[in-house]
Amino acid sequence: MKYNQKIILKNGKEAWLRNGDASDGGAVYEIFNLTHAETDFLLSYPDENSLNPEQEARFLEEKTNSPNGIEIVAVVDGRVVGTAGIEAVGTKHKVRHRAEFGISVLEEYWGLGLGKALTKACIECAREAGYVQLELNVVAENERALKMYRNLGFVEFGRNPKGFHSRVSGYQELVYMYLAL
């Protein structure tokens, strides 16, 4: 799947949102480790990164060539500062209408509209791919993210009180959300 768009952040800087490609493997590997160290709201920790830069490059190439999945990188001043993507929940008939969404942005870029732009880009790609529903889960204490998702039309459909087990704060409640496309 292909995507390419320029946006202007709230600080006046340009950001390019585009599908990641193999040449971004090292940068995306690095940004994964940085973003996952900055917040306790993401699924994993840097030491749990299952990909190395070469594997990341292959993953990005696969997503670029996928008809129904994408990994978008956000580039500011020539540097990858965030990623977001969609992938199918599964290939079986009963679930192939559903896609999962994930996002991470460097903390220094929070509050500049980048997360919202990446989310909207993934919504657009999910529609283009023919999905009927886009899903995500978010830590209940992540109020900024919850507010953004609700403002974009996502609705809560359940909670898991012990969805994550944080190394820092113990159990974290997960909010399950979906967007009808």
trRosetta pair geometry for C-beta under 8 A, 3 or more apart (Angstrom, degrees):
i j d omega theta_ij theta_ji phi_ij phi_ji
1 19 6.5 171 96 -95 70 142
1 63 7.1 -53 38 165 90 70
1 64 7.2 -121 51 -147 47 28
1 66 5.6 -34 -9 82 88 79
1 67 6.6 98 -64 -155 84 17
1 68 7.0 127 -53 -59 125 6
1 69 6.4 -172 4 76 124 32
1 70 4.1 -80 78 -71 125 106
1 125 5.8 87 158 -158 144 115
1 128 7.4 126 -147 97 119 123
1 129 6.6 -41 -96 -76 140 109
2 19 5.6 -104 -133 0 41 138
2 64 7.1 47 -85 -158 66 75
2 70 8.0 -138 -30 -115 9 124
3 17 6.6 -47 135 130 112 90
3 18 6.0 178 97 -142 71 38
3 19 5.0 114 38 -44 81 86
3 70 6.1 70 -6 -171 123 151
3 72 5.6 -40 77 -101 140 110
3 121 6.0 96 -179 -177 146 113
3 124 7.8 120 -121 89 122 115
3 125 6.0 -54 -68 -77 133 120
4 16 7.3 -16 -158 -173 73 98
4 17 7.4 163 -145 91 26 60
4 18 4.5 23 -107 -111 71 96
4 19 7.4 -62 -57 7 74 77
5 16 7.4 157 83 -156 39 55
5 17 4.9 -10 61 60 89 102
5 18 7.4 175 23 -70 52 64
5 121 6.6 -157 34 -105 134 117
6 14 5.9 -19 -167 -164 105 106
6 15 7.3 150 -156 79 56 44
6 16 5.6 -30 -99 -100 70 68
6 17 7.7 -179 -86 20 21 74
7 14 7.4 145 78 -156 40 56
7 15 5.2 -20 64 63 89 95
7 17 6.4 33 -2 -9 111 112
7 113 7.3 -138 147 119 132 115
7 114 7.9 154 86 -108 135 60
7 117 4.9 -79 -15 -138 176 153
8 12 6.6 -20 -176 -147 103 32
8 13 7.4 157 -155 81 61 31
8 14 6.1 -40 -100 -98 63 56
8 15 7.6 157 -104 18 15 80
9 12 6.9 -35 74 34 76 20
9 13 4.9 -2 40 61 118 82
9 14 7.6 -161 2 -87 87 7
9 15 5.5 77 -44 -17 104 117
9 76 7.3 6 -21 -108 142 131
9 109 7.5 -85 -134 -153 148 93
9 112 4.2 7 -173 162 114 114
9 113 5.6 174 -141 54 61 104
9 114 6.1 -8 -110 -57 111 90
10 111 7.2 -78 49 136 145 67
10 112 4.6 -148 34 -150 97 57
10 113 5.1 132 -30 -8 96 112
11 112 5.5 -39 -7 -129 99 118
13 76 5.7 49 139 -154 132 113
13 77 7.1 -48 -162 -38 129 95
13 112 7.9 -6 46 -176 105 141
14 76 7.2 162 90 -129 52 71
15 74 5.4 -4 -180 -171 120 95
15 75 6.7 149 -162 71 65 44
15 76 4.9 -33 -103 -79 83 90
15 81 7.6 -86 -129 48 115 124
15 114 6.1 -173 -120 -110 177 101
15 117 7.2 122 85 84 133 157
16 74 7.3 156 78 -155 47 45
16 75 4.6 -15 58 58 98 102
16 76 7.9 179 20 -70 68 43
17 72 5.5 14 -176 176 90 122
17 73 7.6 176 -145 84 48 40
17 74 5.6 -16 -96 -100 75 72
17 75 8.0 -176 -75 19 29 74
17 117 6.2 -149 -51 139 146 110
17 118 6.4 -171 -124 -95 128 66
17 121 5.2 -135 152 -76 146 161
18 72 6.7 158 83 -150 17 77
18 73 6.3 -23 67 57 70 83
18 75 7.1 -17 26 6 103 117
19 60 7.8 144 158 -173 80 87
19 63 6.8 -164 -166 117 108 101
19 64 5.1 128 139 -106 132 81
19 70 5.5 -91 -112 -157 106 101
19 71 6.7 87 -156 69 72 55
19 72 6.0 -60 -95 -99 46 59
19 73 7.5 60 167 11 16 82
20 24 4.4 -113 -158 71 93 148
20 28 5.8 44 -146 -66 151 142
20 60 4.0 -85 116 -143 106 121
20 63 6.9 40 60 72 93 130
20 64 7.2 -120 82 -58 53 102
20 71 4.8 -40 29 103 117 101
20 72 6.9 160 -21 -143 83 11
20 73 4.3 93 -77 -27 92 113
20 80 7.9 43 -107 -119 109 136
20 83 6.9 -1 -45 -125 136 111
21 24 5.7 104 55 5 52 103
21 60 5.7 143 -155 136 9 116
21 61 6.4 56 -162 -88 61 65
21 64 5.5 41 -103 -63 75 153
22 25 5.9 -9 -173 -33 50 111
22 57 4.2 54 -156 -177 71 95
22 58 7.1 38 -115 -72 97 33
22 60 5.9 175 -77 80 37 109
22 61 4.5 21 -63 -61 96 111
23 57 7.4 73 -44 -132 15 107
24 27 5.1 -68 -163 52 67 110
24 28 5.1 64 139 -26 95 107
24 56 8.0 -101 108 135 71 106
24 57 7.4 155 66 -109 52 70
24 60 5.7 -169 66 -156 104 171
24 73 5.6 -128 -162 -43 157 162
24 80 6.3 104 -156 -67 108 144
25 28 6.1 -62 -142 39 22 105
25 29 6.2 26 158 -21 62 108
25 53 4.8 99 135 178 100 72
25 54 6.4 53 159 -102 151 19
25 55 7.8 143 -156 65 120 34
25 56 4.2 136 -155 91 78 93
25 57 2.7 -43 -65 -63 143 82
25 58 7.6 50 -105 -2 131 50
25 59 7.9 122 -116 41 92 85
25 60 6.1 -142 -79 16 72 130
26 29 5.6 -54 -148 34 29 114
26 30 6.4 27 154 -17 64 107
26 53 4.3 20 -93 -145 63 131
26 56 7.5 152 -57 73 24 131
26 57 7.6 12 -27 -59 61 105
27 30 5.7 -55 -150 38 32 111
27 31 6.2 27 154 -17 67 107
27 73 7.6 63 105 -149 119 145
27 79 7.5 -170 -150 -160 126 55
27 80 4.1 116 149 16 121 132
28 31 5.7 -51 -139 39 33 109
28 32 6.3 44 155 -27 63 101
28 56 5.2 -177 84 171 110 130
28 60 6.4 149 12 -64 161 131
28 71 7.6 47 -138 147 151 133
28 73 6.4 -97 -85 -96 104 121
28 80 6.1 -79 -74 150 58 165
28 83 6.0 71 -137 -72 98 145
29 32 5.9 -51 -153 28 27 115
29 33 6.8 21 153 -12 60 106
29 49 7.3 98 -155 174 78 146
29 51 6.6 -127 -107 107 96 98
29 52 6.8 17 -127 176 144 33
29 53 4.4 -93 -4 -90 157 69
29 56 4.5 -146 -62 -9 93 161
30 33 6.0 -60 -154 38 32 107
30 34 6.3 27 153 -16 68 109
30 80 7.7 122 68 69 100 116
31 34 5.6 -53 -142 40 35 111
31 35 5.9 28 163 -14 70 109
31 80 5.0 -96 -41 115 144 108
31 81 7.0 -177 -126 -133 129 14
31 82 7.0 -156 178 -83 138 18
31 83 6.3 127 105 -17 134 109
31 104 7.3 149 143 103 95 113
31 106 6.8 -86 -147 -57 94 99
32 35 6.4 -62 -143 41 22 102
32 36 6.0 10 164 -9 61 118
32 46 7.5 134 122 -118 77 74
32 49 5.8 111 121 -116 127 124
32 51 7.8 62 49 59 169 108
32 56 7.6 -145 -6 -111 139 137
32 83 7.4 -20 -73 27 77 141
32 104 7.1 90 -119 71 53 153
33 36 6.1 -64 -139 44 23 105
33 37 6.3 22 159 -19 61 112
33 46 4.1 65 -147 -134 77 112
33 49 6.0 -48 -79 -43 85 150
34 37 5.9 -66 -153 36 27 108
34 38 6.4 25 155 -26 65 111
34 46 7.9 70 -40 -92 21 126
34 106 6.2 -6 121 -107 124 95
35 38 5.7 -56 -147 29 34 115
35 39 7.1 -21 174 23 66 101
35 42 6.7 94 130 -46 93 157
35 82 7.4 97 -83 -114 144 63
35 104 3.9 109 138 163 154 120
35 105 6.7 124 -121 61 129 15
35 106 5.9 -101 -84 -82 89 50
35 107 7.7 160 -124 -30 66 73
36 39 7.6 -77 -136 54 25 72
36 42 5.1 -105 -115 81 74 146
36 44 6.0 -17 -149 89 138 71
36 45 5.9 149 152 -148 112 25
36 46 5.0 155 88 -62 113 67
36 49 7.3 167 44 -65 158 99
36 104 7.0 -27 -56 -140 71 154
37 45 7.5 69 -87 -161 60 71
37 46 5.0 1 -58 -30 97 127
38 106 7.1 110 -10 -149 165 53
38 107 4.6 -149 176 -31 143 120
39 42 6.0 97 86 -10 100 94
39 107 6.9 154 -45 -77 101 107
40 139 7.7 64 112 -65 75 175
40 166 5.3 47 -179 -140 120 130
40 167 7.9 -138 -130 49 111 75
40 168 5.0 -89 -105 39 147 139
40 169 6.3 107 139 6 158 113
40 172 7.6 175 137 -66 103 150
41 138 7.4 4 -178 -164 110 72
41 139 4.5 -128 -137 24 81 133
41 141 7.5 -134 -97 77 102 90
41 142 4.6 85 -133 -77 140 130
41 145 7.2 155 167 -3 150 147
42 104 5.9 26 -102 -98 136 117
43 102 7.7 -39 -12 -134 128 128
43 164 7.5 -141 -128 -106 46 118
44 48 4.1 -124 -174 85 115 129
44 49 7.1 145 118 -69 134 50
45 48 5.0 89 56 6 71 106
45 167 6.8 17 -64 4 143 137
46 49 5.9 -16 -167 -23 47 112
51 55 4.1 -143 -152 96 87 117
51 56 4.7 115 139 -62 131 77
51 59 6.4 -44 -122 -15 154 141
52 55 5.1 89 46 14 67 104
52 56 7.0 -122 99 -9 31 92
53 56 5.4 -54 -145 35 32 116
53 57 6.5 38 154 -24 64 101
54 57 5.6 -48 -152 29 33 115
54 58 6.8 32 150 -15 63 102
55 58 5.6 -51 -152 36 37 111
55 59 6.3 41 149 -22 67 104
56 59 5.5 -52 -147 35 33 115
56 60 6.4 33 154 -19 65 104
57 60 5.9 -54 -149 36 29 110
57 61 6.4 30 152 -19 63 107
58 61 5.6 -55 -148 37 32 113
58 62 6.4 36 152 -21 66 104
59 62 5.7 -54 -151 34 30 113
59 63 6.5 28 153 -17 64 105
59 71 7.2 49 133 -12 95 157
60 63 5.7 -53 -148 37 33 111
60 64 6.4 38 152 -23 65 104
60 71 5.7 -99 -117 68 71 133
61 64 5.6 -51 -149 32 32 115
61 65 6.5 15 157 -5 64 109
62 65 6.1 -69 -150 47 29 100
62 66 6.2 45 149 -46 66 103
63 66 5.3 -41 -145 11 35 123
63 69 5.4 -94 -133 117 78 97
63 70 5.5 108 171 -137 105 27
63 71 4.3 52 116 4 171 95
63 85 6.7 -57 -143 -140 148 132
63 87 8.0 -79 -113 -84 102 99
64 70 7.7 68 -90 -129 38 71
66 69 4.0 -23 121 51 155 88
66 70 6.9 -150 69 -64 113 52
67 129 6.8 131 139 -133 64 90
68 88 5.9 42 118 -54 124 106
68 99 7.5 -144 164 -93 96 120
68 129 4.1 112 -132 -165 69 124
68 130 7.1 -59 -113 43 110 93
68 131 7.3 120 -163 -48 106 97
69 85 7.0 33 179 177 84 105
69 86 6.0 -148 -136 96 59 69
69 87 4.4 27 -125 -109 121 68
69 88 6.5 -83 -66 -12 106 77
69 99 7.9 174 -99 -138 71 114
69 129 7.5 81 -45 -115 33 157
70 85 5.7 -156 98 -139 55 80
70 86 5.9 29 43 42 80 86
70 122 7.3 -165 74 -118 112 73
70 125 4.9 -76 24 -178 144 156
71 83 6.2 -4 -179 -171 92 112
71 84 7.7 168 -155 87 52 32
71 85 4.0 -22 -104 -88 61 132
72 83 6.7 155 82 -156 53 57
72 84 5.1 -14 58 63 103 80
72 85 6.3 173 13 -79 69 64
72 118 6.1 176 92 -144 127 87
72 121 5.5 94 -105 116 175 137
72 122 6.7 -131 10 -68 131 84
72 125 7.6 -164 -46 -24 122 151
73 80 5.0 -52 -171 -129 119 109
73 82 7.4 147 -161 85 50 50
73 83 5.5 -25 -104 -100 61 81
74 80 7.0 105 70 -156 52 60
74 81 5.4 -65 99 64 100 82
74 82 4.0 10 37 59 125 96
74 83 7.1 -142 9 -69 81 34
74 84 7.7 49 -29 2 104 96
74 105 7.0 5 41 -116 146 94
74 109 7.7 156 112 153 140 162
74 114 5.6 83 -168 -166 163 115
74 117 7.6 104 -108 89 125 115
74 118 5.9 -71 -54 -75 123 116
75 78 6.6 -2 177 -132 107 13
75 79 6.6 155 -153 72 69 29
75 80 5.7 -39 -94 -89 75 52
75 81 7.1 133 -119 9 24 84
76 79 6.0 -32 69 61 66 85
76 81 5.0 -7 22 -1 109 139
76 109 7.1 168 3 -102 152 132
80 83 7.2 19 178 -58 114 92
81 105 6.7 29 136 -158 81 74
81 106 4.8 -81 -168 17 79 121
81 108 7.8 -89 -155 71 119 95
81 109 5.1 99 153 -32 128 153
81 114 7.2 -55 103 -164 115 163
82 103 7.2 11 178 -175 108 85
82 104 6.3 -165 -147 101 74 51
82 105 3.6 -5 -107 -110 127 71
82 106 6.2 -116 -63 3 79 72
82 109 6.3 -114 -39 83 120 147
82 114 5.7 134 15 148 157 127
82 115 7.4 -128 -158 -81 157 62
82 118 6.1 -105 127 -59 128 153
83 103 7.2 -173 97 -144 52 49
83 104 5.9 10 53 54 82 85
83 118 7.8 124 150 -150 16 143
84 101 7.2 1 -176 -172 97 88
84 102 6.8 -175 -147 96 58 50
84 103 4.0 -1 -106 -106 97 87
84 104 7.6 174 -75 22 63 48
84 118 3.8 132 -2 165 145 116
84 119 6.6 -124 -154 -71 159 46
84 121 6.9 118 79 69 130 109
84 122 5.2 -102 137 -46 117 129
85 101 7.4 176 91 -145 40 52
85 102 5.9 -7 57 58 79 88
85 103 7.9 168 16 -78 53 56
85 122 6.7 162 -148 -112 9 121
86 99 4.6 20 -177 165 111 130
86 100 6.7 157 -151 76 61 44
86 101 5.4 -22 -96 -94 80 69
86 122 5.1 143 -39 -165 107 101
86 125 5.9 177 25 96 133 115
86 126 5.2 -160 -133 -76 169 95
86 129 7.4 -164 103 18 136 152
86 131 7.6 -117 169 -11 140 156
86 134 6.8 -62 -121 -131 125 106
87 99 6.5 157 78 -156 22 85
87 100 5.7 -19 62 54 76 93
88 91 6.4 66 125 -69 148 61
88 95 7.8 109 169 125 91 92
88 96 6.2 -10 -158 -138 125 64
88 98 7.3 95 -162 85 60 59
88 99 5.9 -57 -99 -105 37 71
88 100 7.7 26 115 11 11 84
88 131 7.9 -164 -106 -92 70 115
89 95 4.7 -104 95 165 116 114
89 96 7.6 -149 57 -96 86 26
89 98 4.0 4 0 95 135 107
89 99 6.5 -137 -26 -99 79 18
89 100 5.7 114 -83 -34 71 95
89 135 7.0 43 -75 34 120 132
90 95 4.2 44 51 89 109 131
90 96 6.5 -89 91 -73 64 62
90 98 7.7 26 26 63 76 102
91 95 7.9 17 32 77 15 94
91 96 5.8 35 -151 -92 30 110
92 95 5.4 49 67 31 90 96
92 96 6.5 -164 74 -38 35 93
93 96 6.2 -46 -127 10 21 115
95 98 5.4 -56 -173 33 72 115
97 131 6.2 120 177 -151 49 58
97 132 4.1 -4 173 21 111 114
97 133 6.3 60 127 19 90 92
98 131 6.6 74 -134 -156 12 108
98 132 7.1 -46 -72 59 53 83
98 133 4.8 -23 -111 74 77 104
98 134 7.8 159 -161 -90 61 23
98 135 6.1 14 -174 -8 107 121
99 126 4.9 -150 52 -129 151 110
99 129 7.1 83 -66 80 145 138
99 131 4.3 -49 -13 -111 113 161
99 133 7.2 173 27 92 66 54
99 134 5.2 -21 71 -112 98 68
99 135 7.0 172 87 22 44 78
100 134 7.9 132 -115 -163 11 61
100 135 5.4 -40 -106 73 60 92
100 136 7.0 118 -164 -87 66 53
101 119 7.3 63 175 -134 141 77
101 122 5.5 110 -131 139 111 146
101 126 7.5 -52 -74 -59 107 138
101 134 5.4 45 -34 176 122 103
101 135 6.7 175 12 77 87 38
101 136 4.5 -49 66 -72 100 106
102 136 7.2 158 -77 -125 47 98
103 115 6.3 101 150 -144 143 84
103 118 5.6 128 -132 113 122 131
103 119 6.4 -42 -62 -74 156 81
103 122 7.5 -120 -70 -14 107 151
105 109 5.2 -108 168 84 108 112
105 110 6.3 136 102 -76 118 67
105 114 5.4 139 -136 103 143 120
105 115 5.2 -105 -9 -73 149 88
105 118 7.1 -172 -69 8 114 150
106 109 5.0 74 70 13 85 106
106 110 7.9 -126 103 -29 47 76
107 110 5.5 -25 -157 -10 47 117
109 112 5.4 -77 -170 29 64 130
109 114 5.0 -6 156 22 116 152
110 114 7.9 -94 -96 47 26 108
110 115 7.1 21 -126 -24 62 125
110 144 7.5 48 -172 131 116 161
111 144 7.9 -67 -75 -154 78 144
113 116 5.3 -57 -158 45 59 115
113 117 5.8 61 145 -25 82 105
114 117 5.7 -56 -145 38 31 110
114 118 6.2 30 157 -17 66 106
115 118 5.8 -55 -146 38 29 109
115 119 6.2 30 155 -19 64 108
115 145 7.4 -99 168 -109 150 79
115 148 6.3 2 113 -180 118 171
116 119 5.7 -56 -147 37 29 112
116 120 6.3 28 155 -17 65 107
116 148 5.7 -129 -85 -155 88 120
116 152 7.2 180 -144 -65 83 122
117 120 5.8 -53 -145 38 30 110
117 121 6.3 35 153 -22 63 105
118 121 5.6 -53 -149 34 31 115
118 122 6.5 29 154 -16 64 104
119 122 5.8 -57 -151 37 32 109
119 123 6.4 36 149 -22 65 103
119 148 6.9 141 9 144 162 117
119 149 7.4 -135 -153 -96 154 68
119 152 6.0 -97 127 -74 130 172
120 123 5.5 -49 -147 33 35 115
120 124 6.4 38 152 -20 65 103
120 152 6.9 -140 -78 -131 78 128
121 124 5.7 -53 -152 35 31 113
121 125 6.4 29 151 -16 65 106
122 125 5.5 -52 -144 39 35 111
122 126 6.2 41 154 -24 66 103
122 134 7.3 130 130 -152 99 144
123 126 5.7 -52 -147 33 30 113
123 127 6.6 30 153 -18 63 103
123 134 6.2 -116 -112 6 69 168
123 152 7.0 -151 -51 171 151 125
123 179 6.6 -48 -119 105 110 157
123 181 7.3 -179 -165 -107 80 103
124 127 5.9 -54 -153 35 30 110
124 128 6.3 29 151 -18 64 109
125 128 5.5 -54 -145 39 34 114
125 129 6.2 32 155 -19 66 108
126 129 5.8 -57 -146 38 29 110
126 131 4.5 -55 -179 47 87 130
126 134 4.7 22 177 -80 173 119
126 181 5.8 -133 118 -89 108 152
127 130 7.8 54 173 -62 32 19
127 131 7.1 -81 -80 54 27 80
127 181 5.0 -165 -90 -171 79 121
131 134 6.3 89 116 -67 139 75
131 181 5.7 75 99 31 80 155
132 180 7.2 -24 161 -153 71 67
132 181 5.7 -165 -165 53 23 98
133 178 5.3 -8 -173 -172 106 122
133 179 7.0 153 -157 74 56 48
133 180 6.1 -29 -103 -108 77 49
133 181 6.3 -149 -74 6 24 94
134 154 7.9 -83 91 -99 97 99
134 178 6.6 149 78 -159 46 65
134 179 4.6 -10 58 54 100 102
134 181 6.0 86 -15 -49 96 114
135 176 7.3 -12 -166 -171 103 87
135 177 7.0 157 -153 88 57 52
135 178 4.8 -24 -98 -101 75 85
135 179 7.9 -158 -70 20 35 68
136 149 6.9 -129 66 -122 136 141
136 154 7.0 -34 39 -137 112 150
136 176 7.9 169 90 -151 42 48
136 177 5.4 -13 64 64 84 98
136 178 7.8 162 20 -87 62 42
137 160 7.8 -3 -152 23 138 117
137 163 6.8 -149 166 -177 139 151
137 174 4.6 13 174 180 119 118
137 175 6.6 161 -157 76 66 44
137 176 5.1 -28 -101 -98 92 60
137 177 7.1 155 -98 18 38 76
138 142 5.4 -112 171 66 100 127
138 145 5.1 -161 -154 115 138 127
138 146 5.9 176 107 -73 143 74
138 149 6.6 -156 -19 -11 154 152
138 174 7.0 137 66 -155 28 69
138 175 5.2 -25 64 58 82 98
138 177 6.6 5 8 4 108 123
139 142 4.5 91 70 -11 88 109
139 145 7.9 73 49 53 74 138
139 163 7.8 -162 -104 77 64 123
139 164 6.5 -40 -97 18 103 140
139 172 4.9 -29 -137 164 108 130
139 173 7.1 105 -160 74 60 54
139 174 6.4 -51 -97 -101 44 60
139 175 7.6 44 136 11 6 87
140 146 7.5 38 -147 -65 41 140
140 159 7.0 36 -74 -138 125 117
140 172 7.2 -178 27 175 85 78
140 173 4.0 0 1 87 134 106
140 174 6.9 -141 -31 -99 84 9
140 175 5.2 115 -87 -35 74 103
141 172 6.8 -87 11 -147 113 102
141 173 7.7 114 -23 49 80 89
142 145 4.3 1 139 30 114 118
142 146 6.2 135 96 -22 73 89
143 146 5.5 -54 -143 38 34 114
143 147 6.2 36 158 -21 67 105
144 147 5.9 -56 -151 35 28 111
144 148 6.5 26 153 -17 63 107
145 148 5.7 -56 -149 37 33 111
145 149 6.2 30 156 -17 68 106
146 149 5.9 -57 -146 38 29 108
146 150 6.2 27 157 -17 65 108
146 175 6.5 45 -106 57 112 158
147 150 5.9 -57 -147 39 28 110
147 151 6.2 28 155 -19 64 109
148 151 5.7 -59 -149 38 29 112
148 152 6.4 20 155 -12 65 109
149 152 5.8 -63 -150 41 31 106
149 154 4.0 -39 167 46 94 138
149 177 5.6 57 153 130 142 168
150 153 7.8 113 -177 -18 30 8
150 154 6.1 -82 -80 66 35 81
150 155 7.6 76 -121 -94 72 45
152 179 7.0 -40 120 -99 95 140
153 179 5.3 78 102 -133 97 104
153 180 7.9 -97 150 43 116 71
154 177 4.2 45 164 162 118 125
154 178 6.5 165 -149 82 81 16
154 179 4.7 -61 -91 -64 69 92
155 177 6.4 162 78 -151 26 81
155 178 6.5 -28 58 61 76 67
155 179 7.5 129 9 -90 71 48
156 159 7.5 6 -175 -55 119 86
156 175 5.6 -59 -122 -175 110 105
156 176 6.9 99 -157 75 65 55
156 177 5.4 -46 -92 -94 49 80
157 176 5.4 -64 65 105 81 101
157 177 6.8 138 8 -115 82 28
157 178 5.8 8 -9 9 131 106
158 175 7.9 159 91 -158 43 47
158 176 4.4 3 64 46 86 124
159 163 7.8 -106 179 -36 59 124
159 173 5.8 3 -176 -180 111 108
159 174 6.7 162 -156 84 59 53
159 175 5.6 -23 -103 -104 84 57
159 176 6.8 -152 -77 10 31 84
160 163 3.6 100 90 -71 115 97
160 173 6.7 168 84 -156 49 60
160 174 4.5 4 52 52 100 102
160 176 7.1 73 -13 -33 95 105
161 171 7.1 34 141 147 70 130
161 173 5.0 -28 -131 -106 43 96
162 165 6.9 20 -179 -71 88 85
162 171 4.4 -49 -125 -151 78 132
162 172 7.9 92 -143 53 36 36
162 173 7.5 -21 -52 -91 27 56
163 171 7.9 111 36 -172 48 86
163 172 6.4 -63 64 93 86 74
163 173 6.2 74 13 -163 106 28
163 174 2.9 -43 56 -3 174 116
164 171 7.1 142 83 -158 55 49
164 172 4.1 -9 63 54 106 109
164 174 6.3 112 -16 -56 88 104
165 170 7.1 -48 -153 -178 66 40
165 171 5.7 -28 -106 -95 65 62
165 172 7.5 -163 -80 15 18 80
166 169 4.5 15 85 48 143 75
166 170 6.0 4 57 47 92 19
166 171 7.2 -179 16 -86 84 8
166 172 5.3 72 -27 -27 114 114
169 172 6.6 70 86 -69 114 97
